[in-house]
Amino acid sequence: QRDYTMLQGKSSMNLGASVNKDGWKFDATLAVDETRLNSLGLKMGYQNPDEFKGFLLGYKKQWVADNAAYADKFDVLLEYSIGKWYGRVSGGMDVMGTKVTKTNLDLGIGYQVNKDWMAIGGVQQNGAMNKQGTGLDMSYRAYAGAQYGGVGVALFHDNGGSGKGTTGVMLTIPFGR
């Protein structure tokens, strides 16, 4: 896919390519204008069509005009099953210059009770740069619930990062194929 725009004083070009073959996926995107590289994105992954096994690696570099700097984003996903047990690890990290500005991690597990039902649970961590720019404010969310077919619903408790916790209901990314 290609997109090229020519305007007086502002020209830009966007390129994108994607390949999907036998469970493998490769994506690449590039956006440039007259003055700089605006973004570059790369993804590579594999998903077994028959089993709950796969991975995804992602990287994106993007110009942030507000900070007059580039931000780098890294993502990873790993899914694996053994018998009736299913597990997923996903995470990401945003970096600007030499500072980590954002992090996330989700560790999830599922147990297949029968062909329709699965018990699920896990923990999530999120971190965001504080207002002072001196470090990350961290929050943690524990969750447990059930999945019927492809719909997972769980109760969660989030510490909120400031000691003021919240409890609620959330949808989850389904386990299984």
N, C-alpha and C positions, 0 to 999 in steps of 0.2 A: 504494500500500500504506500502511496506517495502523495504528498500535498505540498504544492509550491505556491507561494503568494508573493506578488511583486507590487508594492505600493511605493509611491515616492517617499523616500526617507525610511521605509521599513519593509524589508523583504524577509521572508522566513521559509524554511523548508522542513518538512516532517517526513520521516521515512519509518516504515514499520514492516516487519517480516515475522511470520509465524509458521512453524513446521510441526505437525502432529503426525506421528507414525508409530504404530505398534505400541502405544502406551507412552512413547517419548514425546516430550513437548519442549520446543525451543522458541523463545520470543525475543525480539530485539526491536527497540524503538530509538530514534534519534531525532532531536529537534534543535535546529540552529537558526540564528538570525544574522544580521549583518555584523553584529559586534561580538557574539559569543555563542558557545554551546549552551543551550537552555536546558536540555535534559538528555540523558542517556539511560536506557533501561535494558536489562538483560535478565532473562529467566530460563532456567533449565530444570526439567523434572521428568519423573517417570511415575506412572500409575498403572499397576497391574489391573487389567480389566476383570479378572476373575477373583482375585484375593485382595484383602485389605493390606496392601503393601505398596509403598510409594514414597517419593521424596520430591521436594521442590526447593531450589536455591534461587534467590533473587537479589538483584543489585540495581540501585537507581541513583544517579547523580543528577541533581537539579539545582539550577541557579535560583537563589532566594534574593529577590530584589530588595526586600526590607533590610536585610543584613549585608547586602553587597558581597555575598560569599556563596560558595557551593555547599550544598548539604548532601551527604551520602546516606543511603538507606540500605540496610542489609536485612534479608528475610530468609528463614529456613523453616521447612516443614518435613516431618518424618512420621509416617504411619506404618504400623506393623501389627500383625495378629499371629497368635500361636494358639491353636485349638479354639476354645471359647473366649479367650482373652484378647482384647483389642487395646492398642495404645497409640496415643498421638502426642507429639511434641511439636509445638510451633513457637517461633520467637522472632523478634526483630530488634534492630537497634538503629537509631538515627544519630549521625555524627555531623557536627558543623565545625570545621577547622579541626581542632584537636579535642573538642569537648563533646561528650555524649549528651545529647539533648532529650532523648526518649528511649525507653526500653519496654519490651513486652515479652512475656513468656507464658505459655499455657501448657500444662501437663495434664492430659486427660486419659482416663482408663474406662473400659467398658467390659462387662461380662455378659455373654449371651445366655439368657435364661431359657429361651426357646426360640423358634423361628421368627417370632414377632417381637418379643420383648428383650430388652437389654438393661441391666443396671449400669448407671454411669456415675462418674464423679471425677473430681480433679481440683486443681488449684491454678489460679492465674496471678501473675505479678505484672504491675504496670508502674513505670517510672517516668516522670516528666521533670524537666528543668524547672527549678523554683524561680520565683519572681526576681530574686536577687542575682540569679545566674551563678550561684556558688555550688550547687549540687542538685541531686535528683530527689524529688519527693516521691516516696514509694507507697503503693497501695497493694493489698493482697486480697484475693477473693477465693474462698473455698466454696465448692458446689457439689451437690449430690442430687440424683434424680433417676429418671427412667426414660428410655427411648422405645417408642412403639413404631415399627416400620422405620421410616426415615425421619421421624420427628422426635427430637430429644428435648425434654423439659426438665429443668432442675431448680431447686431452691438454692439460693446463694447467700453468703454473708460476706460483705466487703468491709474491711477496716477503714476505708476512706483515706488512708494515709495520714490522717490527723487525729486518729483515735475516735472519731465520730463515725461509727459503723452504720451500715445500712443492710437490710435484709430484703430479699425479693425473689421474684421468679424470672428465669431467663430461658431462652431457647439456645440450644447448642448445635454445633456442627455435627451431623450424624456420623456414627461409626458404621463400617461395613460397606458392602457393594450391593 
